[in-house]
Amino acid sequence: MKTIIEPFRIKSVEPFRLTTRSQREAALRDAHHNLFLLRAEDVMIDLLTDSGTGAMSARQWAALMTGDESYAGCSSFYELEQVVRDLTGYRHVFPVHQGRAAERILFTLLVDRTKAVPNNSHFDTTRANIEYLGGSAHDFPVPQARDLGRPAPFKGDMDLDALRAFLDAATPGSVPLGMMTITNNRMGGQPVSLQNLRAVAAEYHGRGIPFFLDAARFAENAWLVRQREAGQQHRPLRDIVREVFELADGCLISAKKDGLVNIGGILALDDDALAERARELLILTEGFPTYGGLAGRDLAALAQGLREVLDENYLAYREASARYLADALDRLGVPTVRPCGLHAVYIDARAMLPHIPPSELPGQALCCELYRVGGIRAVEIGTLMFGRTDPRTGAAVPAEADLVRLCLPRRVYTQSHVDWVVEAFAEVMAGRERLRGLRITHEPRFLRAFTARLAPLACGTPEPAS
Ligand SMILES: *Cc1c(COP(=O)(O)O)cnc(C)c1O
């Protein structure tokens, strides 16, 4: 048999409301054409993010009942600690309420105004936590990552020459840690090769710089290493995962992704002195070290999630679902970022809607239309999210690309849900010349994509001067 099927059946269902186009048009107006402002109950297929949106297994739900809620020394902590030690090899394991709490603790210990942190690409919160402390965050993605349609296998890799040049030029002591994000979320969830990770580790360690992984999607990365990297095909996944973690000195994990839970995170590391200081900060802002801002039941569900995520049938299904969607969009002529990773499919909205200039937010126009047509919520990763105003000239600077991301929550939607999404794209493609852009009518000072208000530009109306 060749068909890759969901390696699970459904025990508990969560109905959603089927809405009409006119209901959706009203909801979109009420949300000021910003899908973050929609009520989730007005969304049918929610592809906004894969973070904390997955379905737990029956065993995870059972673990919620048996979780130990003791304030100190709960058995659920020791269970989680053992699972994380077995996966990573790191001795010190700290639970935190989500990934960014781990970032804040680690960076508070290492980063200040004189410090710089290199990474293949910093995730938004990682960068923000470094910059909040006055440090600078530097991204060195490989050049092929910017070539959206080019099917290179490891577009998440670090540009080694750029990293070396950066480290050569850095003043001694100014780089307190070096990072790698697996998979590379900012670069479309593209994987990082083992070969690249080894070279980066050697580069950091050769200069005495501690190496930390931002490892939210460590299982998906290991799966793609085994699928795509020469010589890895016959290796047990657990071995690949272990080698990856052993190359580094510690990791930050948002458990809302490959932890298969709705909330949670982990900071794990080897250095005793650093761990001692992390423990102090953890108690200050998260909680006692054996619960770290989570309930005992959350720790138990996370331990079980980490046991399940390396199941090869699960990862094969996850890859097949992303590829199924990407291939169907390809057949419709929708330009997607290639190759697709595991957690999302990205659409090049600028290429799909060439008549809408970046200043009129083609990605957001596509998101709004997908919602109108199919009640689908996607997210714009483009000029609405990353465009800015030049402080000197006052001119609007568009983002490098205008992408739309369709994230796939883990174990949540079935193939007919994906068929619905594909049918919505067919309808959008058929009428795409008629789509118009948007303008921003209310712009907050920070992170505008989350709360900005927008209005559609009417046919043939010139853009009003702002
Ligand atoms: C989600 C994510 C984070 C932040 O984690 P939260 O749990 O959302 O706080 C950090 N890095 C990467 C790569 C992520 O995907």
The ligand as a Gaussian input file, in Angstrom:
#p B3LYP/6-31G(d) Opt

LIG

0 1
 C        7.099000      29.549000      18.858000
 C        8.543000      29.771000      18.836000
 C        9.192000      30.479000      19.851000
 C        8.443000      31.147000      21.002000
 O        7.761000      30.239000      21.767000
 P        6.378000      30.584000      22.521000
 O        5.996000      29.266000      23.110000
 O        5.414000      31.085000      21.509000
 O        6.686000      31.595000      23.565000
 C       10.558000      30.624000      19.764000
 N       11.260000      30.116000      18.738000
 C       10.674000      29.430000      17.735000
 C       11.503000      28.885000      16.631000
 C        9.294000      29.241000      17.750000
 O        8.712000      28.587000      16.730000

